[in-house]
Amino acid sequence: MQRRSGHCDLNIDERKAAESIRNYNNGSYKGVRNLELDSQGYEMFRDGLSSHLPALVKQLIFTGDNYGGAQARFMVHSIEVESRFIAEKILGDFASWESSIRAAPPLQDGIVELDRIECLLLPFHCSKRWLVWASKTLQFLRPEAFPIVDSQVVKALGVSQLNTAKWYRKFCGLIRDTLINNSDVLNRMRTVDCDRSPSKLKLLDKILFVAGRPKQDGRCLHSIEM
């Protein structure tokens, strides 16, 4: 992968992509199959983000705990308490949050404006900045618009992660370039995936997630300053 004029050129090997998708689909997290977790999440967020506090807290616990958006060792509070803090912040300006979600275009068509990203990430600034947690929540809400920030995906792209809205927007740009550059390969990968992914963005996430697993030498593929 090379970065050129702010862009990311990554040509995905079709054979390795197919292998990565199979590995992801056969994998598990905390004893639950990845496919089952994905299915649970998309069903839980099918009608959007709940405007009722208990249901919203339940959604956030799922993305933070069950789906690995937040790790307990970094928490000052329990996952339940932290989820409630985030939920209360979202509900404090629910209309603006929903508006920013609806305004986001499919990633292949464009990247959401920085001020809207800041609006979406702000409630996740609690005991720490939970960018990964936020991105996993956004992915379930708009699987064609928001890429997941995961340590293995970040490693596959070769970027250094910062927990800021500006960094996330640049990350979206790199993912968008990769989507566009590999559109034909991703279309063919739908068959390998048996159409289990709701978008090509999620399909790409599966590929990068497996590709970013630590290599024997412990190094990532590239080093890109953002």
Beta strands, then each sheet from edge to edge (+ up, - down):
strand 1: 2-4
strand 2: 7-9
strand 3: 28-29
strand 4: 32-33
sheet 1: 1+ 2-
sheet 2: 3+ 4-
end
